Amino acid sequence: MALTGSERLPELVGLALRSGNPKRAHLLVSSVLGKHVPQRPAVVHGAGLELGRRVRELLGPAAAARAVVLGYAETATGLGHSVADGLDAPCLHSTRRPVPGIPPLGGFEEEHSHATGHLLLPADPELLAGNGPLVLVDDELSTGRTVLNTIRELHRRHPRDHYVAVALVDLRSAEDRRRLAAAATELGARLDVVATASGGVDLPEDIVARAERLIAAVPPVALPPAVDPAPLVRVELDWPAGLPDGGRHGFTAQDRERLDAVLPSLAGQLAEALAGTGAGAGGAGGAAERVLVLGFEELMYAPLRLAEALAQRLGGDRVRYSTTTRSPVLAVDDPGYAIRTRLVFPAHDDPQDDGSRDRYVYNVAPGADGARRFDAVVLVVDDVADTPALHQGEYALLRQLRQVTDRVVLAVLPSHRPALPSPLYGPEFSSYRPEEVAWLLKDLSDVPLEAPTEEREEAVQQGGAHYAESLPVEYRPSPEYQELFHQALRGSARRMALAVGTVAETLLRERGPGLVLASLARAGTPVGILVRRWLAFAHGLSVPHYAVSIVRGRGIDQVALRYLAAHHRASDVVFVDGWTGKGAITRELTDALAGTGFDPDLAVLADPGRCVRTYGTRDDFLIPSACLNSTVSGLVSRTVLRAGLIGPGDFHGAKHYAELAGGDVSEAFLAAVAARFDEVRALAVEEADRLAAAPDRTPDWAGWAAVERISAEYGIDNINLVKPGVGETTRVLLRRVPWRVLARRGAGADLDHVRLLAAQRGVPVEEVDGLPYSCVGLIHPRYSRGATGESGRAVRGRES
């Protein structure tokens, strides 16, 4: 094996052989990365700072101010941070550690690695949603495939026009360079590459076989003679509350300023701990001349900055820095080989993947060269990794470190857990009892968000506003509308009770008694309460119930998902709504939950659109709550998502209309349906048994196809102007600018209220054949200026 290319290349990397990786036999061992080779911390940080400044010069001030840095786990997490320091940009690094409460924003594969899967877990999903340059940082570019996989995954979610790949060394072949450039052209994006050095590695064709033979021929390393273990001191660093220990969930410029401000005092604590073991300046055992600050796998940046500050505190050339790793590499104690010694120890952070549990630290044990011995080791881990496996057992890391140095200091940092807001409960928020539902919402009751319908629709169309950024004015329902509701409730309470029981019994069979209900606020929330009441009535269960927000075009509330995942198993959570129309929210939910561990199977009472597999019925009947707004939904508004009101750590918002309490029928609605539970209990069990025995409940999306056909037939350009189902049609007649109503021929008395409302609005009702719904409401394609498309923003239709 030989390096070719830039003169700086041999200064930056050496060569070693991997063990246990059939995909790639060789490893480039960086001398400035701070991973396998202990190095001066200023050199490690400086290598990244230099690259960051070069990227800033490439981008220019305006683009640099909008840039975000993404570093790769595990070897480039510290390098990515350092590049972000030089660029003065926020950063995130990928991770192989799932974190409860943080749904993955996405992931990608590193094809040549021993551990291929990467997760992206930003606390703020908007961190990677901007349109500024994305700077991707790795220690080396060997083929560019990892960068390409990342760009394709993120570009699919949030397209941007500029990417910058940054590495210490660029070893791509000419073909690799052409492939990456072609991919960027295909995506319509600019891609720049910034590297400290470039070149290549000449490898024999049979490198893998030769490496396997060589590794097999190397005799096992003899264990050093047992000695009395070195003293161990644990130091409780005054780490600032809320300051991330790294970029696993994002690291901002404000975080960087906070860290810079406290580093001198933290270094002072480490120096005092070393002095307490006789290793610091003036210690009883004399000052240590060689101190290693040892980080832990992905936790590279905080230990690096601590090492740099400690070096300044102690003075002289006394401090080196490196980290433990997952990568298995052959060690040969030869001065010409990059990896001279290694310690193998068991993983101590309870990894959740299927990979090896062996972990490694290189070039820390002195081997045959006593001059390489460290007088003291400062091990820095996070609290997730401070487990018995770190301390106990023959091969535990701390036990082995205490055999190869004179003093060990353990510093444990708090693993950053993004703070979560607290739920809201009635009666302070909503008229429901507190045990009925926990609202994962932010209270915006004191914020003026309402506007008359015409003004709101004008803003949506003319200003490009999103429908979820404002609220319609809510009034106390008129006596006529109240009577309409009560008529519908009297006519359908039993039918609703049967649908509730069927759904509840089905969920109990398929998900077990540990299920957690998450209703889609607000229309799904009364349904969630009813399912919860059924489970208590029929089975004596008290299941948790949350209300969460989902917004068309924006997805589900990610902070709410974090809360659910932090308090429950994601697989136990069942999302609940009232009914399906054409299935837009079903699709939105499926897309939003991809890769999160949550089950996207939505449970509804009525599925006339045939787009879910868990339902009470596929008949299209009126759920009476569709007739009213907040006064049948606990006096809670629609949900709100607007910049300036909802921050990255906030739930979506909503209002509590306590002033409408005089017209509140929320409890009356629930009580009327629950009163029929006993009457339909046996039938609900039969229906659930029938569904369980059904050979195939796969959605066929017949409703969506019907909506597309109707759109084409009536000359409507956007299917979101077509509102299928009796519930949606009722809402069109009550709240929108209706154009006409299509009624299934022979629908009969089920549509009496629709015909009455249509007559009051002067809207024609056409009887048609072949509808999968009892009726369909068409919003006027010319005059409904507030009609919104899939993105939630205004769309224009064509009048026929």
N, C-alpha and C positions, 0 to 999 in steps of 0.2 A: 504494500500500500504506500502511496506517495501523494503529497499535496502539490498542486501546480497553480500557477497564476500569480496573484499579487504578492509583492515582497512582504507585506504585513501579515499574510495568512499564517505563516509558521509562528509569528509572535502571538497570535490570537488563539490558535487551536493546536492540539496534538491529536494523535490517533490511538484508539484502543479497540478492543474486541468486545462486542456484546456477548452476553451469555443468555441462552434461553429465548432468543428472538430469531425465528427462522426467516423473518421478512427482511432483516437487515443485519449483516454480520458486524459491520464496523460502527464505531461511535466517534464523532468529533468531540473532543474534550476541550471545552473552552477554558482558557486561562484567565479570562476577565469576566466570566459570568457569575462566579460565586456559587457554583453548584458542586462540581466534583473536585475542584482544585482550590484549596484555601488561598485567598488573595487579599491584598490590602483593600479595605472597604472603599477608600476614595477612588481606587482604580475601577472597581466594579460599578459604583455609582457614576463615576465620570464617563465610562463607556456609553452608558445610556443617555446621560446628559448631552454628550456630543452629538449623538444621533438625533435627539430631540431638537437640538438647535438647528441641525441641518434640515430637518423636516419643516421647522418654522420658517427658515429662509426660503425653502422650496414653495411653501404655501403662500407666503405673504401674510401681513398682519390681519387682514380682514378674514381670510379663510382659516387661518390658525386659530382665531378667536372662536370659531364654530366647530373645531375639530374635536373628535373623541378618540381615545386610544384603547385598543383591545389587545391585551397580552395573552399568550398561550400558556396553559398549565402543562407540566408543572415548571419546566425549566425557565420559561420566559416571564414569569409573573413579576419578578423583581425588575427585570430589564424593561418590561412594559411600563411599570411605574416610573422608572428612571427616565425613559423617553418622554413620558407625560410631564415629568418635572422640567425637562429641558424645553418642552413645547408649551408648558403652562396650560395643560388641558386636563379635563377629567378623564379618568381611566376606569376600565373594567378588565378583569381577567377571567378566562374560562376556568372551569373547575371540574374535577372528577368526584367531588363530594356533594351528594344531594343534601339539601338543607330543609328540614321540615318548616313549612310555612312560606317557602319561596318557590312558587311554580316556575319551572324553566321557561325562559322566553324562547329558547331554541337550543339547538345543539348541532354538532358536526363531528366528522371523523378525521382523525390523524392517522393515515393509512399505514405508515411505517412504524408507528410507535408500538411499544409493548402494551400500552393501555390506550386504546384508540378513541374512546368516547369522551367528548367534551360537552359540558353543560354551560349555558349562559343564565345567570341568576341575578340580574340587576334588581335592586330594591325599587328603583324607578324605571318602569318599562319604557319611558320616554327617552331614557339615556341613549338608546340606539335608534331612536325614531326620527332624529333630526336629519336635515339635508346637508350638513357640513361634511367635510372630509372625514373618512374613517381610516385611522392609522392602525394597521395590524402588525404586531411585533412578535417575532420569534427569534430564537437564538441563531438559527440558520435557515436558509432557504436551500433545500436539497433538490426538490423537484418543483415546488410551488403548489403541490396538490392540496396541502392543508389550507393555504391561503385561498385557493380557488374554491374549495368546499365551503369555506366560511363566507366568502363573498356571495356565492350563489344562494346560500341559505338566508343570509341577511338581506340581500337585494330583493329576494322574493317577498319579504315582509315589508321592508322599508327601502325602496330604491333611492339611490343617490348617484351623483355624477362624478365623484372623485374618491378613489381609494389610494392609500399609500402603504406598501409593504416595506417593513423595516426589519433588518437583521444584522447581526454582527458579521456574518459571512454569507455570501451569495455563491452557491456552488451549482447553480442550475446549468444544464446543458443548453445548447442552442435550440434544441427541439422543445425543451421545457419552457424557454423564454417565448418562443413562438406560440405555444399552446396557451400560456397565460395572457399574452397580448391579444390573441384571437378571442378568448373568453371575455375579456374586457370590452372588446369591440362589439361582440354579440350582445352584451348587456347595455351597450350605449354609455359606457362609463370610461373615465380616464383612470389609468393605473400607473403609478410611479413606484420605483423601487429605490430604496436608500439603504446602503450597506457600508460597513466599515472596510471590508475587504472582499474581493471576489476571486474565484478560481475554480478548482475542481479537485476531485480525488481519483487517482488512477487505481483501479481495483482489478485484480485478476478475475477471469471469468468464473473460476471455481472458488471464489472467496468464501462462500458459505461452507462448503465441504472442508476447505482447508482450515477455516476457523474452528469448526467442530473438532477436527483432529487435534489441533493445537490446544484447545481448551481441555480436551480429554487427557492430553499428555502432561499438562501442568499438575504437579503434585499438590495435594491439599496443603493449605497453609497451616503450619503448626501453631497451636494456641500459645500465646505468651505464658510464661510461668506465672502462677497465681501470686498475687501480692496483696497486701492489705489494701482494701479499697480506699480511694482518696476521699477526703471529707466532701460532703454534699451540703450546700447551703441553698435554701429557697428564699428568693427575694420577691416581695410583693410590690411590684412597680405601681406607682401612682398614675396608671393609665387613665386618661380623661374619659369620663362617661360619654358614651355615644360616639367616640372616635373609632372609625373602622380600623381593624388590625391589618387590613389589606384591601385589595380591589375585587374580592369575590362578589360583592354586591354593589360595587361602585365606590370610587374615591374622587372627591371633588377638590377644587382649588381651595375651598374653605377648610376641608379636612387637612390638606397639605399645610396650610398656615397654622392650624392648631398643633399639628405634629411638630413642625419646626420650632414652635414656641416652647414645647415641653421637653424636647430632646436633651438639652443640657442638664435639666434636673433628673431625667431618667438615667442618663449616663452617670450622674453623680451617685445614684442609688446602686448601679451596677459596680461602680468603683468601690463604694463602701462595702458591698457584699464580697468583692474580691479581697479587700483588705481584711475582712473578718475571717477569711480562710488563710490569711498570710500571703495572699497573692497580689495585693494592691500595693500602691506606693506607701512605704512605711510600715507594711505588715510585718508581723513577728517572724514570718518565714522568709522575708525578703520579697522585693517586688518581682512579679513575674515578667520575664523578658519576652515570652511568647504566649499570647492569649488568643484563643479561637472563639469567636462568636458563631454558634452553629444554629442555623435556622432549620425549619421543619417543612420538607416537601414544598407545598404551594406557598407557605408562609415565608416569603423571601424578603419582601420590602421592609417590613418593620424591623426584623433582625439586622438587615443591612444598614438602615439608618441608625439603629442603636449602636452597631459596631463602629460606624463612622464617628458618631458623637463620643463613644468611649475612647477611640483612638486619639481624638483631640483632647479629651480629658486627661488621659494617661501620658500623652506626649511620647516622642520617640517613634520608632518603627516597631511597635510591639503587638499590634492587633491584626489578626487575619479574620476572614469571613468565608463560610461555605454553608451548605445545607444538606440535609438528608434527602434521599431520593427513592423512587420506586424502581429505577433503572438498574437491572443486573448487568454488571460489567466485569470482565476478567481482570483480576489484579495480579501484577507481576512486579516484584520488588526489584526493579532495575532502574537506574537513573535515566535511561533513555526512553522509558515508557511512562505514559501520562497517568495511569492509575497504579500506584505502587502498593497500597494496602487498602483493605476494606473490612468493615465490620458488618455482619449480617444480623438483623434483629427483627422481631415480630412487629407487625403494624400495631400501633397503639391508639388509633383514632376510630376504632370500630368501623372499618370500611364496609360499604354496602354493596360493592360490585362483586363480580365473580372472579376477579383476578387473584394473583398470588398475594399471600399475606406477608411475604418477605420484604423487608426494607433494608436500605444500604446507606452507609456513610463511608466516603472514600478519603484516603490520604490524611486521616486523623491519627490513626495509630502510627507510631514512628517507624515500624519495621526495623530493618537492619541499621538504619542511619539514625543514631541517637540525636544528632543535631536537629532533626525534624520534629522532635518531641515538643508538644505544647505543655507549658507549665500549668495552664488553667484553661478550662472550657466553660463557656457560658452558653447553655442550651436554652433556646427560646422556642416555646411551643404555645399553641392556643389551648384554652381550657377544654376543648373537645378532645384533645390529644393527651391531656393529663389524666391518664387512666392507670389502673393497676398494671397493665401490660407495659407501661413505660418504666415502672419501678421494680416490678417483681418478676422473677423467673431467671433462669441461668443465663439466657441470652438477651434479657431486657436491655434497652439502649443505655439507660443510666448506669446499670451494673457494669456494662462493658466500658463505658467512658471512664468510670472510676478506676478501671484497671490500666488505662493507657495515659493518664495525666495525673497531676498532683492535686488539683482542686477542681471541683465542679460546682457551678452556680446554675440553678434552675430558675428561669423567669417565665411565668405563665401569663399570657395576655388573654383578655376576655375576647372570645370569638364574637365577631360583630353579628348581632341579630337585629335587623332593622325593627324599630319600634312599631307596634301595631296600635291603632286606635281602639277604643272600647265601643261595644255595641250600644245602641239606644233601646230603651224599653218604655212601654206604656206604664202609667198614664202620662208621664212627662212628654213622651213622644209617641203618639198614636193613642187611640181609644181602646186598643186591645189590652188584655191583662198581660202583665210582664212575663208570665210563664208560657204564654201562647206563642210568642215570637220575639227573637232578638234581631233588631234592625241593624244590619251592617251598612249604615248610612251616616253621613255627616248632617247635623241639624242646621238647615239654612232658613229656619222659620222667620228670622228677623231680617232676611235679605229680600228686598223687592225684586222679584223675578217675573212677575206677571205683566201681561200686556193684552189689550183687546185682540181678538182673533185676527182682524185685518192688519193691525200694526205688526203683530208677531209674524204673520205670513209674509208681509212686506220685507221685514228684516231677514227672514230666511232666504227669500229669493234675491233681493237686491244686494244684500250684504254678504251673501254666502255663509250665513250663520247656520249652525247645526241645530236641529230641532231640540236636542237635549240641553241647549244653552239657556233656554228660557222656559216659562210655563204659561199655559193658557189661564185666563182668569177663571177661578172656580166660584160658583154661586151656590146658595142654598137651592136645591131642586124645587121647581114649581110643583104645586099640588098635582097637576096633570102627569108630570114625570114621576112623581112619587107613586101615584096610582098605577102607572104603567109597570113600575118595578114590583109593586105588591101583587098585581095580577100575574106577572111572570113568575114570581116566587111561589104563589099558590099553585100554579100549573105545573111547575117543574121541580119542586122540593124533593119529591120522592125519586124522581129520575136522577136528580143530582146526588141524593144519598146513595143510590145504587152505584153510580159511577165512582163516587168517593170510596165506597166499600170495595169495589172491584179493584181499583188502583191500590188501595192500602193492602188488601190481601195478596195481590200480585207482588208488590214490593216485599212483603214479609216473606213470601215463599222464595223469592229470587235473591234478596239481599240480606235476609236474616234480621233478627230483632235488634241488632246494633246499628240500624240505619240512622242517618242524620238527614233531615229534610232541609233543603235550601230552595225556597220559593223565589221566583223571579218577580221582584217588586215592580209595580204594585199589584197587578192583576192576578198574579199567581199566589199572593200572600193569603187571601181568604181560603184558597184551595189547600195550601199547606197547613193552615190551622185545622181545617176540616179533616184532612188525612190524619193529622196528629190526634184529633179528638176520637176518630174511629179506632186508632190503635189503642188508645186508652180504654175506650168503651168495650171493644171486642176482646182485647188481649191483656189489659192491665199494664200496657207499656207507656212510659213517659219518655218520648224521644225528643232530642233537641230539634229546634226549628229556627232557621235563620232566613231573613229576607235579604237578597242580594240584587244588585243592579246589573242589567245588561242593556247596552245601547247599540242600536243598529249602526253599523259602520265603525264602531269604536270597540266592540267586544264587551266581555264581562269585566266586572270590577276586579282588577288584579290584586288590590290590597285585601278585598274580601276573600279572595281565594287563599291568600297568604294566611289570613286569620283562620279560615276553615282548616287548612293543612296544619297549622300550628296547634290546633285544639282537637283534631279528629284525624282518623285515617282517611286519606282522600278516597279510597275505594268504598268507604261507607256512605259517602255523600250522594244524595239523590236530588236532582234538580226537578222542580215542580212548577207547572204553569196551569192555566185554566183550559185553554183550547189551542188548537192549531188552525191557522188560516191556510196560507199557501206554503208555510214552513220557513219563512225568512229567519225567524228567531231560532228555530231548530238548527238551521245551517250556521247562524252566527255563533251559537253555543258550541257546536261541534268544532268549528274553526278555532274558537277561543280556548278550548280545553285541550287541543292537540298537544301531546307531549307532557301534560301536567300530572298525570296519574288519576285525575278525576274522570268519572264515567260520563260521557256526553249524552247518554240515553235519557231524554227528557220524558218525564211522566206527566200526562195531562188527563183531564176528565173526558174531553171530547176531541177526537182526532179525525175530523172529516177530511182533512188534507192528506191523510194516510202517509204521514211523514215521521211517525215515531212507533216504537214497538211496545210501549207501556201506556195503556189507555184504559179508560172506563168504558168507552163506547166509541165507535166510529160514526155514529149518527150525528147529524148536525142539529143540535137543539140549543135553545137560548139558555145560557147561564146568566141568571138575573143580574149579577153584579156588572154585566156589560152595560146595563141601562144607566148606571150612575158612575160618578167619579170618586172623589175622596170619601164621600159620605157612606160608601159601602166598603171602603178599604181602610178602615181605621183612621180616617181623617188625614191620610198621608197623600202627598202630591205624587205626580210622576217623578222619576229620578232626574237629577241634574248633573251634567258633566261640563264644566266651564272653567277654562284657565283663569287664574286669579282667585277663584273660589275653592277649587279642588286641587290641592297640592299633591306631589308624588307619594306622600305617605298617608293621604286621606282616603277614606271611603268616598264613593260617589255621594252626592247630596240629595236631600229632599226636604220638604216643608211639612210641618204639622199644623193643620188648619183647625186649631182649637175653637175658633170663633164660629165654626159651622156645627158645633156639637148639638144644637137644637134640631138639626135635620139628620143626625147620624143614625143610620140603620145597620151599621156593621154587625153588631151583636144580634140584632133581630134576624138578619140574613143567616148567620151561623146557626142560631138556635133553631130556626125553622127547618133547616136541612138536617141538623143533628137529631131533631125530634123524630125523624123517620128512619133512623139507623136500625132500631130493633125490628121494624117492619120489613126491612129489606136484607137483614143480615144473612139469612140462609141463601137467598138468591145471589148475593154478592160472593159468597163462598163458591157457589156453583159456577158463576161467571169466571172467577179467578181460576178454578180448576179447569174450565174449558179453555181458557187462554194458555194455561200451563201445558195443556195437552196438544195445543195447536202445533202442527208440524212446521209452520213458517209464519212468523209475524213480521217479517222484514218489510219495512216501508216500501211502497211502490211509487210514491210521490205523484199519485194520480191528480191530486189537487193542483200541484204546481203545473203540470201539463195542461190542465183545464184553464188555469189563469193565463198561460201563454197563448192558448187558443183564443180565449176571449179577448185578450189584448189585441191580437192580430185582427180578429173579426170586427172589433169596434174602433179600430184605428187609433189605439192608445199606445204611445211610444214606450211607456215605462210600466212594467207590471206592478209597481208599487202604487199605482193609481187604481188598481183592482183589489178590492177588499172582500175576500170570499168568506162565507160562513155567516150564520145569523148574528153572532155576536159582533163581528166586524161591521156588518151591514147596519146593525143598530147604531153603532158608534158613528158611522158615516152620516146617518140621518140626524143624529143628535148634535154632532160637533163639527162637521165639515161642510163642504159645498157639494152636495150630491148631484149627480147627473141623471142616473137612472138606476133602477133595481131590476136584477134578473132573478126571477123566482122559478124554482123547479116546478114543472107542471104537476098539479095535484097535491102540492104541499099542504094545503088545507089550513086548519085552525092554528097550526104551529106558527104561521106567519101573520096572524091577525094584527099583532102590534106593529109589524113592519108595514103592512098596508095602511094602517092608521097614520103612522108617522109620515109615510110617503105622501099620503093625501094632504096632510097638514103642510108639507113642504112643497107641494105641487110637483112631485117627482113621479114620472111614469114607472109602472111596474110591468115588466114583460115576462110572460110565462114562456119558459124554454124547456127543451128536452136535453137530457144527457148531462145534467149538472151533478157532480159528486157532492155538492153542497145544497142545502135547502134554498139558499139565495146567495146572491153576490151583489155587493154595492159598488157602483162605479163613481169615483170622484170625478168632478167635472174636469176634463183635460185642458180646458182653456182658462177657467176662472179660479180654479183652486191654486192660487199663487203659492200656497204653503205646502203643496204636496211634496213629499220627500222621497228620494230614491234610496238605493241600497246603502249609500254612504251616509244617509241621514240629512243630506243637503237637498236644496230645491232642485226639482227637475221640471222640464217642460214637456207637455204632451201635445198631441195634434187633435184638434176637434174634427169629428167626422160629420 
